[in-house]
Amino acid sequence: MEAKELILQAEDIHKATELISSKLGNPVIIENKNFELISYSSTFDKFDQTQQKTILSKKCPIFIIDRLKKEGIVHRLEKHSDPIRVQPMEELGFHQRVVIAAKYLGNTMGYIWIQESRHLLQNEELAFLEEISPHLGNLINDAYARVNVKKGKKEEVLWRLLQHEYGSESQLRHDASLAKLTLPERFTVAVYSITSPHYKPILDHLERLVHDSRLHANIYTLKTEYQMILVLYGKVDKPFSTLELARNLTEKVKEQTGEEQFYNFLIGVGKEYTSLHQMRKSFLEALEVIETANFISPRPESMPREFAQLGIYRYLPTLYEKNTSKDYYSDDLLSLIKNDAAKQTDLLRTLEVFLANDGKGKQTANELFIHPNTLNYRIKKIQELTSIDFNDFNMKVYLYTELLLLNNVDAYYQRYIDALKGI
């Protein structure tokens, strides 16, 4: 039987994904209309950086979605049914690929992505994609209908709420009543995501820990392959009680799992809300924290876990894209990197900590474990080597964001090293 016939007969979307991948000889990822992962092929080890992040975080990185929208790709997918070839964005770890919308009854249900890592798709293969995409739209629709029913009615209602599938609050409350699910009047969504598939056992440990915890009565858990989603119920008359619950849980998880295992989690906590239609918003905020952490690979405890405290970290992927595409460098930081390499100094790190502490000498010296006189010497040396004006607020903010990229994104630091070689 031909591959097309097998795919059109497939009732399981994961099997269909494998068949498509086998037919086209390239890795395949299928996402829903919100760019959330549904299925991916398992027989290839050629997924690019973007697809690996999608698999781990269960959602396409936000900075990639923004780029696709900016270039009109998303609009074209909505309006047309033919495949689109998307050019590579190498600076973002996004290799060339073909994408087609999977539609059901004229509505876009999701997207089929084929990364052209082995070979470029020919016209007959593009036509094949166009022929099978309606069936994939049907399978995605079926997946929506069946999502997590086997886990129980309460979980099903929460999943549908997170996916923004309720057209009215009355329908939501009706389904919640049938499932005997108490809906929160104050809530936050937190997500625990593992940094690698190798660490799946610690997700099981987390599930047991939450279940056995005295906090369990205020937490509903939803589990995916690589993530644990927690809906935290707060006290009606106590603002920020869910955030307090999230922080207490984080400390408990860290204590119970041990530091070494704990840092294999990426943790995101959305903002607290009191309106049910904002539960998905809190969920997406938690995912954005994780996507940002996944992008920069932060040093332990250096990056906020709460969306409300994320601050400048939210914009690092955008700054990375802009500076890389424009081949931009800071001459001041190039000078410090050159000095650090030649004389084994630590001026770059000193500058970051000094700026993070708003120029407070004692606090900076304590964090760096050096004498205040040593810090003063380093700051004087930085001023000799650069044009940095520590009284210029805009310059300090700019330098700090650039240092966050340099010290958290290996590829960005390597750009500076390569630039020094060319000087």
Backbone torsions as a table, in degrees:
resi	resn	phi	psi	omega
1	MET	NA	138.1	-178.4
2	GLU	-69.6	156.1	-178.2
3	ALA	-58.2	-40.0	-178.3
4	LYS	-61.0	-43.4	-179.2
5	GLU	-65.5	-40.4	178.3
6	LEU	-62.1	-41.2	-179.6
7	ILE	-66.8	-43.2	-178.1
8	LEU	-67.7	-20.2	177.8
9	GLN	-93.2	-14.6	-176.2
10	ALA	-66.4	134.4	176.9
11	GLU	-105.8	-6.2	179.6
12	ASP	-110.7	123.8	-174.8
13	ILE	-66.8	-29.4	179.1
14	HIS	-69.9	-39.2	176.1
15	LYS	-64.8	-42.4	178.8
16	ALA	-60.7	-40.0	179.1
17	THR	-60.7	-44.1	179.6
18	GLU	-64.4	-39.1	179.9
19	LEU	-66.8	-39.9	177.6
20	ILE	-63.5	-45.3	179.7
21	SER	-60.7	-42.8	179.7
22	SER	-65.1	-41.2	-179.5
23	LYS	-65.9	-43.5	-174.4
24	LEU	-91.4	-11.7	177.3
25	GLY	68.6	25.6	-179.1
26	ASN	-141.7	157.2	177.4
27	PRO	-63.8	145.6	-177.2
28	VAL	-130.7	137.3	172.7
29	ILE	-129.2	137.2	176.0
30	ILE	-118.0	127.8	179.9
31	GLU	-121.3	157.4	174.3
32	ASN	-82.5	-176.7	-174.6
33	LYS	-66.4	-15.6	177.3
34	ASN	-96.8	13.0	179.6
35	PHE	64.3	28.8	176.2
36	GLU	-97.1	139.2	-173.3
37	LEU	-64.9	134.1	173.5
38	ILE	-112.4	-45.5	-176.1
39	SER	-156.8	154.7	175.5
40	TYR	-150.4	151.6	-178.8
41	SER	-73.5	145.9	-174.2
42	SER	-108.7	-5.5	-172.6
43	THR	-91.7	1.9	-178.3
44	PHE	-121.8	145.1	177.9
45	ASP	-112.2	24.6	-174.6
46	LYS	-108.4	19.5	176.8
47	PHE	-62.9	136.3	178.1
48	ASP	-78.3	179.5	-174.6
49	GLN	-60.2	-40.7	-179.6
50	THR	-64.3	-44.7	-179.0
51	GLN	-67.7	-35.1	176.4
52	GLN	-62.7	-40.4	178.4
53	LYS	-67.3	-36.9	177.7
54	THR	-62.8	-42.1	-179.4
55	ILE	-65.2	-41.8	-177.1
56	LEU	-73.7	-41.6	-176.2
57	SER	-93.7	-4.8	178.8
58	LYS	67.0	17.0	179.3
59	LYS	-157.0	140.9	176.4
60	CYS	-59.8	136.2	179.5
61	PRO	-54.7	140.1	-175.4
62	ILE	-61.1	-37.7	-177.9
63	PHE	-67.7	-25.6	175.0
64	ILE	-73.9	-43.5	178.6
65	ILE	-59.6	-44.2	179.3
66	ASP	-60.4	-40.3	179.5
67	ARG	-66.0	-42.0	179.1
68	LEU	-64.3	-37.9	177.6
69	LYS	-68.7	-42.7	-178.6
70	LYS	-61.3	-37.1	-178.3
71	GLU	-87.3	3.3	175.0
72	GLY	82.3	6.2	-177.4
73	ILE	-65.2	-45.6	-177.9
74	VAL	-63.2	-41.4	178.8
75	HIS	-62.8	-42.6	179.3
76	ARG	-64.4	-39.3	178.5
77	LEU	-63.5	-36.3	-179.3
78	GLU	-70.1	-35.7	-173.4
79	LYS	-89.7	-24.2	-172.9
80	HIS	-125.3	162.8	-177.9
81	SER	-113.7	3.6	-178.7
82	ASP	-93.9	156.7	-179.8
83	PRO	-66.3	149.8	178.4
84	ILE	-123.2	132.1	175.0
85	ARG	-91.2	122.3	-179.2
86	VAL	-101.9	123.9	-177.3
87	GLN	-69.2	154.0	-176.8
88	PRO	-66.3	150.5	170.7
89	MET	-123.5	77.3	-170.9
90	GLU	-57.8	-35.0	-178.3
91	GLU	-66.1	-17.4	179.3
92	LEU	-106.3	5.5	-178.4
93	GLY	71.3	30.6	-176.7
94	PHE	-114.5	107.0	-178.6
95	HIS	-85.4	166.6	-178.0
96	GLN	-61.1	141.0	-179.6
97	ARG	-155.5	167.9	175.5
98	VAL	-114.1	140.1	179.1
99	VAL	-133.4	143.5	175.6
100	ILE	-139.4	142.7	178.3
101	ALA	-75.9	137.0	174.1
102	ALA	-99.5	112.5	-172.6
103	LYS	-113.2	150.6	178.2
104	TYR	-133.9	119.6	-177.4
105	LEU	53.4	39.2	177.1
106	GLY	83.6	-6.6	-179.8
107	ASN	-101.2	137.5	177.5
108	THR	-71.3	120.0	179.1
109	MET	-98.0	-28.0	-177.6
110	GLY	-179.9	-165.2	-174.8
111	TYR	-137.0	143.2	175.7
112	ILE	-109.4	119.7	-178.3
113	TRP	-109.9	128.5	175.9
114	ILE	-119.7	109.6	178.6
115	GLN	-77.4	124.1	-175.7
116	GLU	-85.7	60.7	-176.5
117	SER	-83.3	-29.1	-179.1
118	ARG	-93.3	-45.6	179.3
119	HIS	-162.9	160.2	178.0
120	LEU	-76.4	140.5	179.3
121	LEU	-71.6	135.8	179.0
122	GLN	-89.1	172.5	-176.1
123	ASN	-57.2	-41.3	-178.8
124	GLU	-67.9	-29.2	177.9
125	GLU	-75.4	-34.7	175.1
126	LEU	-66.2	-38.6	177.1
127	ALA	-65.5	-37.3	176.7
128	PHE	-60.1	-43.3	178.2
129	LEU	-60.9	-42.4	-179.0
130	GLU	-64.1	-33.3	-178.3
131	GLU	-73.6	-35.5	-174.7
132	ILE	-92.0	-16.3	-173.6
133	SER	-59.8	-36.9	177.5
134	PRO	-61.5	-35.2	178.1
135	HIS	-66.9	-37.5	176.8
136	LEU	-65.8	-35.6	175.1
137	GLY	-60.7	-39.8	177.3
138	ASN	-64.7	-42.4	179.8
139	LEU	-65.4	-38.9	178.2
140	ILE	-65.1	-40.2	176.6
141	ASN	-61.2	-42.6	177.4
142	ASP	-63.5	-39.1	179.5
143	ALA	-62.5	-39.4	175.3
144	TYR	-58.7	-45.0	-175.7
145	ALA	-65.8	-31.4	-175.3
146	ARG	-97.4	-3.8	-167.3
147	VAL	-53.0	118.8	172.2
148	ASN	55.8	21.8	176.7
149	VAL	-60.4	-38.0	-177.8
150	LYS	-65.0	-19.6	-178.9
151	LYS	-82.8	-13.2	179.7
152	GLY	123.9	153.7	-175.3
153	LYS	-64.8	-35.8	-180.0
154	LYS	-62.1	-47.0	-179.7
155	GLU	-64.0	-37.6	179.3
156	GLU	-61.2	-43.4	179.3
157	VAL	-62.8	-44.1	-180.0
158	LEU	-64.6	-40.4	177.7
159	TRP	-61.1	-45.2	-179.3
160	ARG	-64.3	-34.2	177.2
161	LEU	-67.4	-43.6	178.2
162	LEU	-64.4	-33.1	-179.3
163	GLN	-86.3	2.0	176.9
164	HIS	61.4	44.2	-175.3
165	GLU	-98.6	-2.1	178.7
166	TYR	-91.7	125.6	179.8
167	GLY	-77.8	-23.0	179.8
168	SER	-145.9	154.9	179.6
169	GLU	-70.4	-28.8	179.5
170	SER	-65.3	-39.0	177.2
171	GLN	-66.4	-41.0	177.2
172	LEU	-59.0	-49.1	-177.2
173	ARG	-66.5	-33.2	176.6
174	HIS	-63.0	-49.2	-179.7
175	ASP	-65.4	-38.6	179.0
176	ALA	-64.0	-38.6	178.9
177	SER	-64.4	-43.4	178.8
178	LEU	-64.0	-36.1	-179.2
179	ALA	-84.6	-3.1	-177.2
180	LYS	59.2	39.3	177.4
181	LEU	-99.5	121.8	174.8
182	THR	-78.8	120.2	-179.4
183	LEU	-82.9	140.5	-176.9
184	PRO	-76.7	149.4	173.1
185	GLU	-100.1	-9.9	173.6
186	ARG	-149.9	132.2	-173.5
187	PHE	-157.6	162.2	172.1
188	THR	-142.3	146.7	173.5
189	VAL	-106.9	129.9	176.1
190	ALA	-119.2	146.9	179.5
191	VAL	-129.2	130.9	172.6
192	TYR	-109.2	119.9	-178.6
193	SER	-122.1	138.0	179.4
194	ILE	-83.9	151.2	-175.8
195	THR	-81.4	-13.0	-179.6
196	SER	-158.3	148.5	177.3
197	PRO	-57.2	-22.5	-179.9
198	HIS	-62.8	-20.7	-173.7
199	TYR	-99.8	19.4	178.9
200	LYS	-55.9	-34.1	178.5
201	PRO	-58.4	-30.2	-178.2
202	ILE	-74.8	-19.7	172.2
203	LEU	-67.7	-40.5	176.5
204	ASP	-62.6	-40.1	178.4
205	HIS	-63.5	-41.3	178.8
206	LEU	-62.3	-42.0	-179.7
207	GLU	-61.2	-43.4	178.7
208	ARG	-66.6	-40.4	-178.3
209	LEU	-62.0	-45.4	179.4
210	VAL	-64.2	-41.7	-178.1
211	HIS	-64.2	-37.0	-177.8
212	ASP	-86.4	-9.1	-175.3
213	SER	-75.8	153.0	175.2
214	ARG	-68.1	-13.6	179.7
215	LEU	-83.7	-7.0	-170.3
216	HIS	-55.8	-35.3	-176.5
217	ALA	-62.0	-22.3	-177.6
218	ASN	-104.7	12.5	-176.3
219	ILE	-132.7	129.3	169.4
220	TYR	-106.1	132.4	-177.2
221	THR	-110.6	139.6	174.6
222	LEU	-129.0	128.2	-172.6
223	LYS	-116.8	133.6	171.3
224	THR	-115.1	-173.0	-174.9
225	GLU	-61.9	-38.9	-175.1
226	TYR	-122.9	8.3	-176.4
227	GLN	-141.7	155.0	168.8
228	MET	-120.0	122.6	179.0
229	ILE	-104.2	126.8	-176.4
230	LEU	-117.2	123.8	173.2
231	VAL	-99.5	111.7	-173.5
232	LEU	-97.9	122.7	179.6
233	TYR	-91.7	130.7	179.9
234	GLY	-107.0	179.1	178.4
235	LYS	-84.7	133.2	-173.8
236	VAL	-53.3	-45.1	-173.6
237	ASP	-96.2	13.7	-176.7
238	LYS	-127.3	94.6	177.9
239	PRO	-57.6	143.5	177.9
240	PHE	69.5	11.7	179.3
241	SER	-66.6	-30.4	178.6
242	THR	-72.2	-33.7	177.6
243	LEU	-69.1	-37.7	175.6
244	GLU	-63.1	-40.6	176.9
245	LEU	-63.2	-42.1	179.7
246	ALA	-62.7	-41.3	-180.0
247	ARG	-67.7	-42.3	178.7
248	ASN	-62.2	-41.2	179.0
249	LEU	-64.2	-42.4	179.6
250	THR	-58.9	-44.6	179.2
251	GLU	-64.4	-37.7	179.4
252	LYS	-66.7	-42.3	178.7
253	VAL	-63.4	-42.2	179.2
254	LYS	-62.7	-41.6	-179.9
255	GLU	-67.1	-42.1	-175.0
256	GLN	-76.9	-34.2	-176.3
257	THR	-90.4	-21.3	-175.6
258	GLY	87.2	147.9	-173.5
259	GLU	-57.5	-44.2	-175.2
260	GLU	-59.0	-45.4	179.3
261	GLN	-75.4	-35.5	-175.8
262	PHE	-58.2	-39.2	-176.6
263	TYR	-78.2	6.6	169.2
264	ASN	-88.0	-0.4	172.4
265	PHE	-96.7	141.7	162.0
266	LEU	-106.5	126.8	-172.6
267	ILE	-119.1	129.6	176.5
268	GLY	-126.7	136.5	179.7
269	VAL	-125.5	120.0	178.1
270	GLY	-74.3	174.5	178.1
271	LYS	-74.4	161.4	178.8
272	GLU	-85.7	137.7	179.9
273	TYR	-135.8	164.1	177.0
274	THR	-121.3	-5.9	179.0
275	SER	-104.0	127.1	-173.1
276	LEU	-61.1	-32.8	-177.9
277	HIS	-68.9	-8.2	178.3
278	GLN	-97.0	6.9	178.9
279	MET	-63.8	-40.1	177.3
280	ARG	-63.2	-36.6	178.9
281	LYS	-60.7	-44.7	178.1
282	SER	-62.7	-39.4	177.7
283	PHE	-62.1	-46.6	-179.9
284	LEU	-66.8	-32.5	176.7
285	GLU	-65.1	-43.3	177.6
286	ALA	-61.3	-41.4	178.6
287	LEU	-65.7	-35.2	179.1
288	GLU	-65.0	-38.0	175.9
289	VAL	-59.5	-45.6	-178.8
290	ILE	-65.9	-41.7	179.3
291	GLU	-63.1	-39.1	178.5
292	THR	-65.9	-44.4	178.3
293	ALA	-63.4	-38.9	179.1
294	ASN	-65.1	-33.4	-179.8
295	PHE	-71.2	-44.6	-172.8
296	ILE	-97.2	-9.6	-176.9
297	SER	48.5	64.8	-172.0
298	PRO	-67.2	153.3	172.0
299	ARG	-67.2	148.2	-177.6
300	PRO	-50.7	133.1	176.2
301	GLU	66.3	6.3	-177.5
302	SER	-85.0	-26.2	-175.7
303	MET	-109.1	136.8	178.2
304	PRO	-61.0	147.0	177.3
305	ARG	-95.3	-17.9	-178.2
306	GLU	-94.9	133.2	-178.5
307	PHE	-56.2	-39.7	-177.3
308	ALA	-63.8	-20.9	-179.1
309	GLN	-106.3	7.0	-172.7
310	LEU	-66.0	-35.4	174.7
311	GLY	54.5	-133.1	-174.1
312	ILE	-64.4	-21.6	179.1
313	TYR	-58.4	-28.6	-179.6
314	ARG	-59.0	-29.5	-170.8
315	TYR	-101.4	1.0	-177.9
316	LEU	-61.5	-43.4	177.7
317	PRO	-59.7	-38.3	179.4
318	THR	-67.3	-43.2	177.9
319	LEU	-64.3	-39.2	177.9
320	TYR	-59.2	-47.7	-178.8
321	GLU	-62.2	-46.7	-176.9
322	LYS	-64.5	-48.1	-176.7
323	ASN	-68.6	-35.5	179.7
324	THR	-70.8	-43.9	-178.5
325	SER	-66.9	-30.5	179.6
326	LYS	-91.6	1.7	-179.6
327	ASP	54.1	47.8	-174.9
328	TYR	-95.6	143.0	175.5
329	TYR	-140.0	153.7	172.2
330	SER	-93.0	119.9	-179.9
331	ASP	-63.0	-36.1	179.3
332	ASP	-62.5	-44.8	-178.8
333	LEU	-72.5	-32.2	173.7
334	LEU	-59.3	-40.9	179.3
335	SER	-63.3	-41.1	-179.5
336	LEU	-69.6	-39.9	178.0
337	ILE	-63.0	-41.6	179.4
338	LYS	-62.7	-43.2	179.6
339	ASN	-66.5	-43.2	178.5
340	ASP	-58.5	-42.2	-178.2
341	ALA	-70.4	-40.1	-175.4
342	ALA	-77.7	-35.8	-172.2
343	LYS	-118.3	10.2	178.0
344	GLN	55.4	38.8	175.1
345	THR	-91.4	178.4	-178.6
346	ASP	-132.9	47.4	-174.3
347	LEU	-72.8	-35.6	-178.4
348	LEU	-63.0	-47.6	179.4
349	ARG	-66.5	-39.5	178.8
350	THR	-59.8	-43.7	-179.7
351	LEU	-63.2	-42.3	-179.5
352	GLU	-61.9	-46.5	-177.7
353	VAL	-68.0	-37.9	179.0
354	PHE	-62.1	-43.8	179.4
355	LEU	-70.2	-38.9	-180.0
356	ALA	-63.1	-30.9	179.8
357	ASN	-95.3	16.6	175.7
358	ASP	55.9	37.7	175.2
359	GLY	75.3	11.9	179.3
360	LYS	-78.7	112.3	-172.7
361	GLY	-63.8	-48.7	-176.1
362	LYS	-63.4	-43.7	-179.4
363	GLN	-64.7	-40.6	179.5
364	THR	-65.8	-45.2	-179.1
365	ALA	-62.4	-41.4	178.7
366	ASN	-62.9	-42.0	-178.5
367	GLU	-67.8	-32.8	-179.7
368	LEU	-89.5	-4.2	-178.5
369	PHE	57.7	45.7	177.8
370	ILE	-130.3	163.6	178.8
371	HIS	-74.4	145.3	177.9
372	PRO	-53.4	-34.5	178.0
373	ASN	-65.5	-36.7	177.5
374	THR	-65.0	-40.7	177.9
375	LEU	-62.7	-44.9	179.5
376	ASN	-59.2	-40.2	178.2
377	TYR	-62.3	-44.2	-178.7
378	ARG	-64.9	-41.9	-179.9
379	ILE	-64.3	-40.7	177.5
380	LYS	-62.2	-40.5	179.4
381	LYS	-65.0	-41.6	178.2
382	ILE	-59.3	-41.7	-179.8
383	GLN	-67.4	-32.5	178.3
384	GLU	-69.5	-35.6	-174.4
385	LEU	-87.7	-14.6	-173.0
386	THR	-133.1	177.4	175.8
387	SER	-105.5	22.1	-176.5
388	ILE	-67.7	129.4	176.1
389	ASP	-109.6	108.8	-176.6
390	PHE	-72.9	-2.8	174.2
391	ASN	-95.1	-5.2	-178.4
392	ASP	-95.2	104.8	-175.9
393	PHE	-59.6	-46.4	-178.6
394	ASN	-60.5	-40.8	178.8
395	MET	-63.7	-40.3	-179.2
396	LYS	-65.7	-41.9	178.8
397	VAL	-63.8	-45.9	179.5
398	TYR	-59.9	-46.8	-179.6
399	LEU	-62.6	-39.0	-178.2
400	TYR	-64.5	-43.2	179.1
401	THR	-65.3	-39.2	178.8
402	GLU	-65.2	-37.3	178.4
403	LEU	-68.8	-35.6	176.4
404	LEU	-60.2	-41.5	177.1
405	LEU	-67.1	-45.4	-178.5
406	LEU	-60.8	-40.8	-173.0
407	ASN	-92.3	-5.8	-179.8
408	ASN	-120.2	-18.4	-177.9
409	VAL	-118.0	106.5	-175.3
410	ASP	-56.0	-41.7	-177.4
411	ALA	-64.2	-32.8	-180.0
412	TYR	-71.7	-41.9	176.6
413	TYR	-62.3	-39.7	-179.4
414	GLN	-63.4	-32.6	176.1
415	ARG	-57.7	-43.8	-179.9
416	TYR	-66.6	-40.5	179.3
417	ILE	-62.5	-44.5	179.1
418	ASP	-63.6	-36.3	179.2
419	ALA	-65.6	-38.2	177.7
420	LEU	-62.8	-34.7	179.5
421	LYS	-65.7	-27.6	-178.9
422	GLY	-88.1	-6.2	-178.9
423	ILE	-80.4	NA	NA
